Amino acid sequence: MYAQCPECLSVFSLGAQALVQAHGYVLCGHCGAGFDSLATLSEQLPPEPFQEMPVNEQALAPPRIELVVYRPQRPAPEPAVVAEATSPAAANSEDFSQLVFAPRFAKEARKRKPSRAARKHRGPRTADHQRRWPWVLVCTALTIALAGEVAWIDRNDLVRSPLIGSWLRGACDMLGCRLPLVAAPKQLHLLASNVETHPNAAQALMISLSLRNDAAFAQPWPVVVVTLSDAQGHRLSMRRLLPTDYLDDPVVLRQGLAPGATTALVLEVQDPGDAAVAYQFDFE
């Protein structure tokens, strides 16, 4: 079935599960607007091209449905128990003719029978426990695999965590493994910067940056965003420099910026002219 968002006119395909969750009220995945999907709900789309789907008019009386596909059987009512009336004379007269008195040794034998039967069933119960162990091992292995998959998906947040990240780095140091590089541009500290005319290229600027990684983990080389503005604060030009634009060594690129390390970057950008008097550097 199909429904259309009244705000951005996006047409979505949806099923019964999405309709019953909020009684037809859904959120547009494109613009975020909420709307009643039952207003334009249709089994088929109108011929293209079209702008808006027709709105379903509400009937005055509810439609009657006739096609039955399944009717569960109702449980049979329990029979009513009718208490037999007893006369006062029958209640007062007690009949002891049907009583049977068993000797004491017969009662003790009856008490011992359940324990003997319990000892007979110890074998099958032990076999049931033995058959249950493989399922326990399989469920444990699946749980560990699921936890590993979730940890791999959230590996960036785990490495950034001060507590869990320190455990992971300590474990990798013992096992000789290496954690993936995780970007944390907010923990990059700009120590110094210098902008001057390029000595070997015309109409170009050479920018020198001194950068320090304040994170407790190694992170990839950042994308440097250079913004040049005039005296009034109007942006004249902006350049995003990838790590491959200012580094040529693939080994250095693969190792990333070590924790607490300080490095110097040399960037080359086009000179926008004498009007550029303000410079701003951001990291992504």
C-alpha positions as CSV (number, residue, x, y, z in Angstrom):
1,M,0.0,0.0,0.0
2,Y,1.1,3.6,-0.6
3,A,0.7,6.9,1.2
4,Q,1.8,10.5,0.5
5,C,3.3,13.1,2.8
6,P,1.2,16.3,2.5
7,E,4.2,18.5,3.2
8,C,7.0,17.3,0.8
9,L,4.6,15.2,-1.4
10,S,6.9,12.2,-1.0
11,V,5.2,8.8,-1.7
12,F,6.0,5.9,0.6
13,S,5.3,2.2,0.5
14,L,4.1,0.8,3.9
15,G,2.5,-2.3,5.3
16,A,0.1,-3.3,7.9
17,Q,2.7,-3.3,10.7
18,A,3.4,0.4,10.2
19,L,-0.3,1.3,10.1
20,V,-1.3,-0.4,13.4
21,Q,1.6,1.0,15.5
22,A,0.0,4.5,15.7
23,H,-3.4,3.9,14.1
24,G,-2.2,5.3,10.7
25,Y,-0.2,8.2,12.1
26,V,3.3,8.1,10.7
27,L,6.4,10.4,10.3
28,C,7.8,11.4,7.0
29,G,11.3,10.0,6.5
30,H,12.2,12.9,4.1
31,C,11.0,16.0,5.9
32,G,10.1,14.7,9.3
33,A,6.5,15.9,9.2
34,G,3.8,13.8,10.9
35,F,0.6,13.0,9.0
36,D,-2.3,10.6,8.8
37,S,-1.4,7.9,6.2
38,L,-5.0,6.7,6.0
39,A,-6.0,9.9,4.2
40,T,-4.2,9.0,1.0
41,L,-3.8,5.2,1.6
42,S,-4.1,3.3,-1.7
43,E,-3.3,-0.1,-3.0
44,Q,-2.1,1.3,-6.3
45,L,-0.4,4.5,-7.5
46,P,-2.1,6.8,-10.0
47,P,-0.7,7.0,-13.5
48,E,2.6,9.0,-13.6
49,P,3.3,11.8,-13.7
50,F,1.2,13.0,-10.7
51,Q,1.6,15.6,-8.0
52,E,-0.8,14.6,-5.3
53,M,-2.6,11.3,-4.6
54,P,-6.4,11.5,-4.2
55,V,-7.7,11.9,-0.6
56,N,-9.9,9.1,0.7
57,E,-13.3,10.4,1.6
58,Q,-14.7,9.1,4.9
59,A,-17.9,7.2,4.6
60,L,-21.0,8.0,6.7
61,A,-21.5,4.4,7.8
62,P,-18.7,1.8,8.4
63,P,-18.3,-0.7,5.5
64,R,-19.6,-4.2,6.1
65,I,-17.0,-7.0,5.4
66,E,-18.3,-10.3,4.2
67,L,-15.3,-12.4,3.1
68,V,-14.4,-14.6,6.1
69,V,-10.9,-16.3,6.0
70,Y,-10.7,-17.7,9.5
71,R,-13.1,-18.1,12.5
72,P,-11.5,-19.6,15.7
73,Q,-13.6,-22.1,17.7
74,R,-14.8,-21.0,21.0
75,P,-14.0,-23.3,24.0
76,A,-17.0,-25.4,25.1
77,P,-18.6,-24.2,28.4
78,E,-17.8,-26.2,31.5
79,P,-20.8,-28.3,32.7
80,A,-22.4,-26.9,35.8
81,V,-22.0,-29.0,38.9
82,V,-25.4,-29.5,40.7
83,A,-25.1,-30.3,44.3
84,E,-27.3,-33.1,45.4
85,A,-29.6,-32.2,48.2
86,T,-29.2,-34.2,51.3
87,S,-31.9,-34.6,53.9
88,P,-31.1,-33.8,57.5
89,A,-31.8,-37.4,58.4
90,A,-29.2,-38.7,55.9
91,A,-26.7,-36.2,57.2
92,N,-27.1,-37.2,60.8
93,S,-26.9,-41.0,60.0
94,E,-23.3,-42.0,59.2
95,D,-22.7,-45.2,57.2
96,F,-19.4,-46.9,58.1
97,S,-20.1,-50.1,56.1
98,Q,-17.8,-49.0,53.2
99,L,-14.7,-48.2,55.4
100,V,-11.6,-50.3,54.8
101,F,-8.9,-50.4,57.5
102,A,-5.3,-51.1,56.2
103,P,-2.6,-52.4,58.4
104,R,0.4,-50.2,59.3
105,F,3.0,-52.0,57.2
106,A,0.8,-51.5,54.1
107,K,0.8,-47.7,54.7
108,E,4.6,-47.6,55.1
109,A,4.9,-49.5,51.8
110,R,2.8,-47.0,50.0
111,K,5.0,-44.1,51.4
112,R,8.1,-45.8,50.0
113,K,6.8,-46.3,46.5
114,P,7.3,-42.7,45.3
115,S,10.9,-42.8,46.4
116,R,11.5,-46.0,44.4
117,A,9.8,-44.6,41.4
118,A,12.0,-41.4,41.7
119,R,15.1,-43.6,41.8
120,K,14.0,-45.3,38.6
121,H,13.7,-41.9,36.8
122,R,17.1,-40.7,37.7
123,G,18.6,-42.2,34.6
124,P,16.4,-40.4,32.0
125,R,16.7,-37.1,33.9
126,T,20.5,-37.4,33.7
127,A,20.2,-38.1,30.0
128,D,18.0,-35.1,29.5
129,H,20.6,-32.9,31.2
130,Q,23.3,-34.4,28.9
131,R,21.2,-33.7,25.8
132,R,20.6,-30.1,27.0
133,W,24.4,-29.2,27.2
134,P,24.9,-28.8,23.4
135,W,22.1,-26.3,23.2
136,V,23.6,-24.4,26.1
137,L,26.9,-24.3,24.3
138,V,25.3,-23.2,21.1
139,C,23.4,-20.4,22.8
140,T,26.5,-19.2,24.6
141,A,28.5,-19.1,21.3
142,L,25.7,-17.2,19.6
143,T,25.5,-14.7,22.5
144,I,29.3,-14.1,22.3
145,A,29.1,-13.7,18.5
146,L,26.3,-11.2,18.9
147,A,28.2,-9.2,21.5
148,G,31.3,-9.2,19.3
149,E,29.2,-7.9,16.3
150,V,27.7,-5.1,18.4
151,A,31.1,-4.2,19.7
152,W,32.5,-4.1,16.2
153,I,29.6,-1.8,15.1
154,D,30.2,0.6,18.0
155,R,34.0,0.2,18.0
156,N,34.5,4.0,17.5
157,D,32.5,4.9,20.6
158,L,34.2,2.1,22.6
159,V,37.7,3.3,21.6
160,R,36.8,6.9,22.5
161,S,35.5,5.8,25.9
162,P,38.1,6.6,28.7
163,L,37.4,3.4,30.6
164,I,36.7,0.8,27.9
165,G,39.2,2.3,25.5
166,S,42.0,2.0,28.1
167,W,41.0,-1.7,28.6
168,L,41.1,-2.3,24.9
169,R,44.4,-0.7,24.4
170,G,45.9,-2.7,27.3
171,A,44.5,-5.9,25.9
172,C,45.9,-5.1,22.4
173,D,49.3,-4.3,23.9
174,M,49.4,-7.8,25.5
175,L,48.0,-9.6,22.4
176,G,50.1,-7.6,19.9
177,C,47.0,-6.4,18.0
178,R,46.2,-2.9,16.9
179,L,43.0,-0.9,17.4
180,P,41.4,0.9,14.4
181,L,42.0,4.6,14.1
182,V,39.1,6.7,15.4
183,A,38.7,10.3,14.5
184,A,38.3,12.8,17.3
185,P,38.8,16.3,15.7
186,K,37.6,18.1,18.8
187,Q,40.7,16.8,20.7
188,L,43.1,18.2,18.1
189,H,44.8,21.4,19.5
190,L,46.2,24.0,17.2
191,L,49.5,25.3,18.8
192,A,50.7,27.8,16.2
193,S,50.0,28.9,12.6
194,N,51.8,31.0,10.0
195,V,50.5,32.2,6.6
196,E,52.9,33.6,4.1
197,T,53.4,34.0,0.3
198,H,54.5,30.8,-1.4
199,P,58.2,31.2,-2.3
200,N,58.1,29.0,-5.4
201,A,54.5,29.4,-6.8
202,A,52.8,32.5,-8.0
203,Q,49.4,33.5,-6.5
204,A,49.7,30.9,-3.8
205,L,50.0,30.9,0.0
206,M,52.0,28.5,2.2
207,I,50.4,27.8,5.6
208,S,52.4,26.2,8.4
209,L,50.4,24.6,11.3
210,S,51.6,23.1,14.6
211,L,49.2,20.5,15.8
212,R,48.9,18.3,18.9
213,N,46.7,15.2,19.5
214,D,45.3,15.5,23.0
215,A,43.3,12.3,22.7
216,A,44.4,9.1,24.6
217,F,44.4,7.1,21.4
218,A,45.8,7.4,17.9
219,Q,43.5,9.0,15.3
220,P,43.7,9.4,11.6
221,W,45.2,12.5,10.1
222,P,42.5,15.2,9.9
223,V,40.8,17.0,7.1
224,V,42.0,20.6,7.4
225,V,39.5,23.3,6.4
226,V,41.1,26.6,5.6
227,T,38.8,29.7,5.5
228,L,40.0,33.1,4.2
229,S,38.0,36.2,5.0
230,D,38.3,39.9,4.5
231,A,38.3,42.7,7.1
232,Q,34.5,42.8,7.3
233,G,34.3,39.0,8.0
234,H,33.1,38.1,4.5
235,R,34.4,34.7,3.4
236,L,36.5,35.0,0.3
237,S,37.5,31.3,-0.2
238,M,37.5,28.0,1.6
239,R,39.6,24.9,1.0
240,R,39.2,21.4,2.4
241,L,42.6,19.6,2.4
242,L,42.6,15.8,2.7
243,P,45.5,14.0,4.4
244,T,46.7,12.9,1.0
245,D,47.0,16.6,0.0
246,Y,49.7,17.3,2.6
247,L,51.2,13.9,3.3
248,D,52.9,11.6,0.7
249,D,54.2,8.7,2.9
250,P,51.6,5.9,3.0
251,V,53.1,4.4,6.1
252,V,52.7,7.6,8.1
253,L,49.1,7.9,6.8
254,R,48.3,4.4,7.9
255,Q,49.8,4.8,11.4
256,G,47.9,8.0,12.0
257,L,48.6,10.7,14.7
258,A,49.8,9.1,17.9
259,P,48.3,10.1,21.2
260,G,50.0,13.2,22.7
261,A,52.1,13.6,19.6
262,T,52.9,17.1,18.1
263,T,53.3,17.5,14.3
264,A,53.9,20.3,11.8
265,L,51.7,20.5,8.7
266,V,52.6,22.5,5.6
267,L,49.6,23.4,3.4
268,E,49.4,25.1,0.0
269,V,46.3,27.1,-1.1
270,Q,45.5,29.6,-3.7
271,D,46.0,33.3,-2.8
272,P,42.6,35.1,-2.9
273,G,44.4,38.5,-3.0
274,D,45.3,41.4,-0.7
275,A,41.7,41.5,0.7
276,A,42.2,38.3,2.7
277,V,43.3,39.4,6.1
278,A,41.7,36.8,8.4
279,Y,42.3,33.1,8.5
280,Q,40.4,30.3,10.2
281,F,41.5,26.6,10.5
282,D,39.1,23.8,11.4
283,F,39.6,20.0,11.6
284,E,37.2,17.2,10.5
